[in-house]
């Protein structure tokens, strides 16, 4: 496959650049444009082709409906570029840990040499540049998560943080990173402090006579740790430390650019004890490290000083500019990483179900007595219930995270430009609440999908070549980095319950002001919604979008009311605010934040469903996916619907179960085509069980026979073989 330049826009046959949306003709995409983002699949007779022929829609049209075609183009072109270069080839056998680190470091150098992020991207608007970078990051993550982490931490995330926290004096660092002369690590977490970042204990004390900051680690618990690239390869670290001026005044957490190693020799500088933290359960191509500083000096200018600076004489100065610009820096650094993780995890979720559903279509097991052929396990209702909700989740999340990212980047871009924004504080609070719910929701769903997919592929799923075990181990880190999921959910529930008084007072305008993105609109008319009870009598009463929407609105209202009531009760008993919040987190706050996240995802997906130009067959499949994802969530939360009085007796539970099985049944002939719409190329999926040709047994044979020495006698045979005993 030839190298494709991701910098070039698509062009027509006369060379004129165009956007993919210009290829839409009477609701149908031009074939040549569609091929760029949705290449034809192999035409191979077999179970996959049989299921594909049953679909009522064109999978390529669904792919365009679920994701921005321009983003798809960037990803597809990057994958072609990586596939064409042997440096990025996937090893058949897991190399030793040190070799894994070397491979990823070499790949990063090659990645930058290929000019995958061309110079002109740096001149794009903030939104366009960040969307491009996020697309590259997500695509790289699907190809090799180790490489995406190394690039993301050491280059893209660092340079974004540098631009938002630093000033013109730091631009040489920006250029050096993109020129492949420096590699950075981000040093926030300490051995003894993770989520509570305000209490990190590394200090940076200003010394006026030498105009330098003295970086010091008081003890091992204050050692920086888990920083990717720090263990072996980084030349610098963006260090977060408590800034202390000469008068012993602490001005809080600030960021500093700290040289760690000589760029030419990679030898650590004196005054720093730095090393690798050791083997992990995944992502061992990343050299996560620790560092301790012994009164190590850096120049005064290495303080990132956009929001605060220290003069040569040692005076601390606030450098706050207008609030909109400060918001831009804060939002980007606090939230962009979590948005990126949500995108990557959605990719992983798509890959997990691609493997397990394609395998289920091909794998045959059992059937009625005297049947001529065994049934594909995809035919079994239990197997459908195990996998189809995760397929629905993948589709819902693709739309949700894509559209939310657009809104989020619009917000940050406006704030950077200093635009006047109505209800600035409300916007920032809602975005923070949304991201704090989205990252846990998506990463946990993906983790569950990977486990269920592994089990659904039986013993073959346990093979490394299935890819599911590798993905499971590598994905596992996402639930704790960039914010532990359980801690993040507290931020969301705090914001929701803070706005509950507006709901019980019937103050609709206050809710609208507090929720510019609309995610709290479910609290409008809360008292009326809480009076609702389930009255359905047939499966059709629950097998529809209206039931899903109204049920989730009731659930969010009831959980918010329950959380508020419990907090008030605990405070009345004499508990302080901190202790009261800790008491309610497990059974009140956490369920609320997750239900809010699910409702938000469904709301964004529903807006996509209302797009006028959607072909009717695409709208039909999207509606069924919406209903399945919603019913799946309602079924998991049935106890809450009964506890809150929304339902009584067994009717609602019985109908929900019947509806879940029914919608899975209607999706069975469509599901392989849905997978084709969300699947990445075979070279990205990397699974012998999930390839688009469906030849799983041919690929299994190749995997068995390609193992070096697998059919020969072991070299250690003489140590375990039976010994002939002498008769003497």
PyMOL commands that set and color helices and strands:
alter all, ss='L'
color gray80, all
select helices_A, chain A and resi 20-23+31-37+47-54+59-66+69-84+86-88+97-113+119-123+126-143+145-165+168-178+197-199+208-210+220-222+300-302+323-362+377-379+381-416+424-456+458-462+464-466+468-479+485-498+500-504+508-514+521-523+526-530+539-541+545-572+577-609+616-636+638-643+651-668+671-678+682-685+696-705+717-720
alter helices_A, ss='H'
color red, helices_A
select strands_A, chain A and resi 24-25+28-29+184-187+203-207+212-216+224-227+236-244+250-259+272-276+289-293+296-299+308-310+316-318
alter strands_A, ss='S'
color yellow, strands_A
deselect
rebuild
show_as cartoon
